[in-house]
Amino acid sequence: MADDAIPETGADPTPQPETSSEELLEQIAGGDRTAFAQLYDRLSARVFGLVKRLLRDHSQSEEVTQEIFLEIWQGASNYDHTKGGAISWILTMTHRRAVDRIRASQASRDRDTRIGIRDWEPDVDVVSENVEVRVENERVKVALGRLTDLQRQAVVLAYYGGYSHREVSEMLHIPIGTVKTRLRDGMIRLRDEMGVTS
């Protein structure tokens, strides 16, 4: 080999193997910012893509992605290579975070809906509505009185007591199939007594 073919000082003649994600996590656990930057460059698009597929909202997806990488920075020492690969650990964390955000958003929407419903004051004639409810209640009582005792017992426990078929079965000491039959027959008879058409 000629002297002029020797590489310049500082040039590395052999490419270095890429550091594995597991090794990067180990280095991050030791506070290595360069390793964190490498891991971020390697996985941020994949993490963001998974979050965005679940959340569908771009800005929320960016927030959750930042939270995940903050969690990786702070919790890299929690990674246990014996339980799986680093990428699996990160993507599992990503999925959980995204699902948590979805649940939190849904809970917030549900809370807002409940508050809106609670605070909504419809324009109704309360007196006539109360009269209609009383008349309807009387019709139901009369119709219930025309059921057999066994049907009435099952209907009252299930629909007024709020008990499940299994609970009614246990309370009355009868098979669940019998409960269902009594309820079905009782509801058909109630419908007929009240003149409800299906």
Phi, psi and chi 1 to 4 in degrees:
 res  aa     phi    psi   chi1   chi2   chi3   chi4
   1 MET       -  131.9 -179.3  178.8 -135.9      -
   2 ALA   -74.2  155.6      -      -      -      -
   3 ASP   -62.5  -33.0  -72.5  -23.4      -      -
   4 ASP   -75.1   -7.0   59.2  -18.5      -      -
   5 ALA   -90.7   -4.7      -      -      -      -
   6 ILE   -72.4  133.2  -62.6  173.6      -      -
   7 PRO   -63.5  153.5    5.4   -5.5      -      -
   8 GLU   -63.7  155.0  -66.7  179.7   21.1      -
   9 THR   -62.0  135.2  -52.4      -      -      -
  10 GLY    94.1  -19.9      -      -      -      -
  11 ALA   -79.7  138.7      -      -      -      -
  12 ASP   -98.6  114.3 -168.6   -7.9      -      -
  13 PRO   -69.7  -24.1   24.4  -30.2      -      -
  14 THR  -114.2  133.1   57.4      -      -      -
  15 PRO   -67.1  140.9   19.3  -24.3      -      -
  16 GLN   -81.0  140.6  -64.7  -64.2  -43.9      -
  17 PRO   -66.8  146.1   21.2  -28.0      -      -
  18 GLU   -67.9  137.7 -174.0  176.4   79.5      -
  19 THR   -68.7  133.9  -52.4      -      -      -
  20 SER   -71.3  158.5   72.2      -      -      -
  21 SER   -62.6  -34.5  -61.9      -      -      -
  22 GLU   -62.5  -43.7  -71.3   75.3   12.3      -
  23 GLU   -65.9  -38.8  -69.2  170.1  -35.9      -
  24 LEU   -62.3  -42.1  -70.4  174.9      -      -
  25 LEU   -61.8  -39.7  -83.2  177.0      -      -
  26 GLU   -62.4  -41.7 -169.0  175.3  -52.8      -
  27 GLN   -68.6  -38.7  -66.8  167.3   10.5      -
  28 ILE   -63.3  -39.4  -67.2  166.7      -      -
  29 ALA   -58.6  -27.7      -      -      -      -
  30 GLY   -88.0    4.0      -      -      -      -
  31 GLY    90.5   17.6      -      -      -      -
  32 ASP   -79.1  107.3 -173.2  -27.8      -      -
  33 ARG   -69.4  -33.3  -67.1  174.0 -174.4  -97.1
  34 THR   -65.0  -41.9  -55.5      -      -      -
  35 ALA   -63.4  -39.5      -      -      -      -
  36 PHE   -63.1  -43.3  179.9   75.5      -      -
  37 ALA   -61.7  -40.1      -      -      -      -
  38 GLN   -64.7  -44.7  -72.6  177.4  -26.1      -
  39 LEU   -63.8  -41.3 -173.4   75.1      -      -
  40 TYR   -60.9  -48.0 -178.2   86.2      -      -
  41 ASP   -60.5  -37.0  -70.3  -17.2      -      -
  42 ARG   -74.2  -37.9 -176.7  179.6  -63.3  173.4
  43 LEU  -117.4   -8.5  -65.4  176.9      -      -
  44 SER   -61.2  -39.9   61.0      -      -      -
  45 ALA   -65.6  -39.0      -      -      -      -
  46 ARG   -67.7  -43.3 -165.9  166.2  172.3 -172.8
  47 VAL   -63.3  -48.3  166.9      -      -      -
  48 PHE   -59.7  -41.4  177.7   75.5      -      -
  49 GLY   -61.1  -43.2      -      -      -      -
  50 LEU   -65.1  -45.5  174.9   57.4      -      -
  51 VAL   -61.2  -44.7  173.0      -      -      -
  52 LYS   -65.6  -35.6 -175.6  137.4 -171.2 -129.3
  53 ARG   -61.9  -34.9  -93.9 -162.7  -40.5  -87.2
  54 LEU   -83.1  -43.7  -66.2  168.6      -      -
  55 LEU   -87.5  -34.7  -65.2 -177.6      -      -
  56 ARG    68.4   -5.4  -67.0 -165.7  173.3   97.7
  57 ASP  -104.1  121.3  178.9  -89.3      -      -
  58 HIS   -61.9  -49.4 -170.4   82.4      -      -
  59 SER   -67.9  -39.6   60.1      -      -      -
  60 GLN   -65.0  -37.3  -82.4 -162.4   44.2      -
  61 SER   -63.2  -39.9  -61.5      -      -      -
  62 GLU   -63.2  -44.0  -72.6  176.4  -21.0      -
  63 GLU   -60.2  -48.0  -75.5  177.9   28.7      -
  64 VAL   -64.3  -38.5  171.3      -      -      -
  65 THR   -61.2  -42.9  -60.9      -      -      -
  66 GLN   -62.4  -42.2  -72.4  177.2   -1.9      -
  67 GLU   -61.3  -39.5  -68.9  170.2    5.7      -
  68 ILE   -64.7  -45.8  -69.4  160.9      -      -
  69 PHE   -69.3  -30.9  -81.8   97.4      -      -
  70 LEU   -64.7  -41.7  178.4   62.0      -      -
  71 GLU   -64.2  -37.8 -171.9  172.2  -17.7      -
  72 ILE   -63.4  -45.5  -69.1  167.8      -      -
  73 TRP   -60.6  -44.7  173.5 -107.4      -      -
  74 GLN   -79.8  -27.3  -65.7  173.1  -22.4      -
  75 GLY  -118.3   19.3      -      -      -      -
  76 ALA   -58.6  -29.1      -      -      -      -
  77 SER   -69.0  -15.7   59.2      -      -      -
  78 ASN   -78.8  -14.0  -63.7  -29.9      -      -
  79 TYR   -68.1  130.2  168.1   67.6      -      -
  80 ASP  -120.0  107.6 -179.1   -2.2      -      -
  81 HIS   -62.7  -19.0   70.7  -81.7      -      -
  82 THR   -74.0  -15.2   62.8      -      -      -
  83 LYS   -98.8   -1.9  -66.1 -176.8  178.7  176.7
  84 GLY   148.2  174.2      -      -      -      -
  85 GLY   -74.0  160.8      -      -      -      -
  86 ALA   -63.7  -42.6      -      -      -      -
  87 ILE   -64.5  -41.3  -66.3  174.9      -      -
  88 SER   -60.8  -42.4  -64.3      -      -      -
  89 TRP   -60.7  -45.3 -178.4   70.3      -      -
  90 ILE   -68.0  -42.5  -68.5  168.2      -      -
  91 LEU   -70.6  -32.2  -67.2  179.7      -      -
  92 THR   -65.4  -44.5  -61.3      -      -      -
  93 MET   -59.9  -41.8  179.2 -169.6  -46.3      -
  94 THR   -60.7  -48.3  -60.6      -      -      -
  95 HIS   -60.7  -44.8 -172.0  -92.4      -      -
  96 ARG   -62.4  -44.7  -74.0 -175.9 -175.6  146.5
  97 ARG   -60.4  -44.3  -85.9  -83.1 -176.5  174.1
  98 ALA   -64.3  -43.1      -      -      -      -
  99 VAL   -64.5  -40.2  169.0      -      -      -
 100 ASP   -59.3  -41.8  -72.8  -12.7      -      -
 101 ARG   -65.0  -41.2  177.6   62.8   68.0   97.7
 102 ILE   -61.1  -46.2  -69.1  167.2      -      -
 103 ARG   -63.6  -41.6  -72.3 -179.3  178.8  146.5
 104 ALA   -64.1  -41.8      -      -      -      -
 105 SER   -64.4  -41.7  -65.0      -      -      -
 106 GLN   -65.5  -42.2 -175.7   61.5   47.2      -
 107 ALA   -61.7  -39.6      -      -      -      -
 108 SER   -65.0  -44.3  176.6      -      -      -
 109 ARG   -62.6  -42.2  -78.0 -167.0  -60.1  -85.4
 110 ASP   -62.7  -42.2  -69.1  -12.3      -      -
 111 ARG   -62.8  -44.2 -174.1  174.0   48.5 -105.5
 112 ASP   -62.2  -39.6  -69.2  -14.2      -      -
 113 THR   -64.5  -45.9  -59.7      -      -      -
 114 ARG   -60.4  -42.3  -78.3 -166.3  -53.5  -87.2
 115 ILE   -65.3  -42.1  -70.2  170.1      -      -
 116 GLY   -61.8  -42.5      -      -      -      -
 117 ILE   -66.8  -42.3  -70.5  170.4      -      -
 118 ARG   -62.3  -40.6 -178.1 -164.5   67.0 -158.3
 119 ASP   -86.3   -7.4  -65.8  -16.0      -      -
 120 TRP   -76.3  130.1 -179.0   61.5      -      -
 121 GLU  -117.6   99.7  -64.7 -180.0   15.6      -
 122 PRO   -71.4  153.1   26.9  -32.0      -      -
 123 ASP   -84.8   95.2  -62.7  -30.5      -      -
 124 VAL  -132.7  157.8  -65.6      -      -      -
 125 ASP   -88.7   99.5 -178.5   -5.2      -      -
 126 VAL   -62.1  -38.7  177.1      -      -      -
 127 VAL   -63.1  -49.6  173.6      -      -      -
 128 SER   -67.3  -33.8   66.1      -      -      -
 129 GLU   -65.1  -43.0 -172.6  175.7  -59.8      -
 130 ASN   -61.6  -40.3  -73.8  -19.2      -      -
 131 VAL   -63.1  -45.0  169.3      -      -      -
 132 GLU   -61.1  -41.7  -74.4  177.1   30.7      -
 133 VAL   -63.8  -43.1  168.6      -      -      -
 134 ARG   -63.5  -43.0  -77.3 -168.1 -164.6  129.0
 135 VAL   -62.5  -44.1  168.1      -      -      -
 136 GLU   -64.4  -40.8 -164.7   62.3   27.2      -
 137 ASN   -61.2  -40.8  -76.5  -16.9      -      -
 138 GLU   -63.0  -42.3  -77.8  -56.9  -46.0      -
 139 ARG   -61.8  -40.7  -73.4 -176.0   66.0 -145.5
 140 VAL   -65.8  -42.9  171.1      -      -      -
 141 LYS   -60.5  -43.7  -77.3 -178.3 -172.5  175.7
 142 VAL   -62.8  -44.9  169.1      -      -      -
 143 ALA   -64.9  -40.0      -      -      -      -
 144 LEU   -62.2  -36.6  -83.2  171.7      -      -
 145 GLY   -64.1  -19.6      -      -      -      -
 146 ARG   -92.0   -4.4  -66.7 -173.3  179.5  140.5
 147 LEU   -79.1  161.2  -61.5 -179.9      -      -
 148 THR   -69.0  160.3   67.1      -      -      -
 149 ASP   -58.0  -40.3  -71.9  -20.0      -      -
 150 LEU   -66.8  -41.8  -60.8  174.9      -      -
 151 GLN   -65.4  -46.0  -70.4  170.8  -17.9      -
 152 ARG   -60.4  -43.5 -175.4  178.7  -33.6  101.2
 153 GLN   -58.6  -47.7 -163.1  175.2   31.5      -
 154 ALA   -65.5  -44.4      -      -      -      -
 155 VAL   -63.9  -45.1  168.3      -      -      -
 156 VAL   -63.8  -44.2  167.1      -      -      -
 157 LEU   -64.9  -43.6  -74.1  172.7      -      -
 158 ALA   -75.8  -46.4      -      -      -      -
 159 TYR   -94.2  -31.4  -67.2  100.2      -      -
 160 TYR   -97.4  -34.2  -71.6  102.1      -      -
 161 GLY   -82.8  -20.5      -      -      -      -
 162 GLY    77.1   18.4      -      -      -      -
 163 TYR   -83.6  149.4  -65.1  102.9      -      -
 164 SER   -75.4  167.1   69.2      -      -      -
 165 HIS   -58.0  -41.4  -68.1  164.1      -      -
 166 ARG   -64.2  -42.1 -177.7  168.8  -52.6  -71.5
 167 GLU   -65.4  -41.1  -69.7  169.8  -32.7      -
 168 VAL   -62.5  -41.3  172.4      -      -      -
 169 SER   -58.5  -45.3  166.6      -      -      -
 170 GLU   -68.4  -39.6  -69.3  168.9    1.4      -
 171 MET   -67.1  -37.9  -66.8  169.3   76.1      -
 172 LEU   -94.1   -4.8  -60.9  178.9      -      -
 173 HIS    57.2   47.0  -52.9  -69.8      -      -
 174 ILE  -133.4  157.6   57.8  174.6      -      -
 175 PRO   -62.5  151.1  -16.7   26.3      -      -
 176 ILE   -62.1  -33.1 -163.5  164.8      -      -
 177 GLY   -63.0  -37.3      -      -      -      -
 178 THR   -66.7  -39.5  -55.4      -      -      -
 179 VAL   -59.4  -47.6  169.4      -      -      -
 180 LYS   -62.4  -39.9  -69.0  178.3 -179.9 -179.7
 181 THR   -64.4  -46.0  -59.3      -      -      -
 182 ARG   -62.4  -40.7  -72.5 -177.8 -173.6  174.1
 183 LEU   -64.7  -45.9  -74.7  171.5      -      -
 184 ARG   -61.2  -48.8 -175.1 -166.2   67.3 -129.3
 185 ASP   -63.9  -40.4  -66.8  -13.6      -      -
 186 GLY   -65.2  -41.2      -      -      -      -
 187 MET   -68.4  -37.2  -66.5  -52.6  -69.2      -
 188 ILE   -63.3  -43.6  -70.5  169.9      -      -
 189 ARG   -67.1  -39.9 -168.8  154.1  177.7 -160.3
 190 LEU   -60.4  -45.6  -88.6  176.8      -      -
 191 ARG   -58.8  -44.0 -175.2 -171.6   68.3 -155.8
 192 ASP   -65.5  -43.2  -66.3  -17.3      -      -
 193 GLU   -62.9  -35.6  -69.5  -69.4  -23.3      -
 194 MET   -90.0   -3.2  -64.6 -172.0   66.0      -
 195 GLY    72.2   28.7      -      -      -      -
 196 VAL   -85.8  131.6  175.4      -      -      -
 197 THR  -100.8  140.0   58.3      -      -      -
 198 SER   -94.1      -   55.0      -      -      -
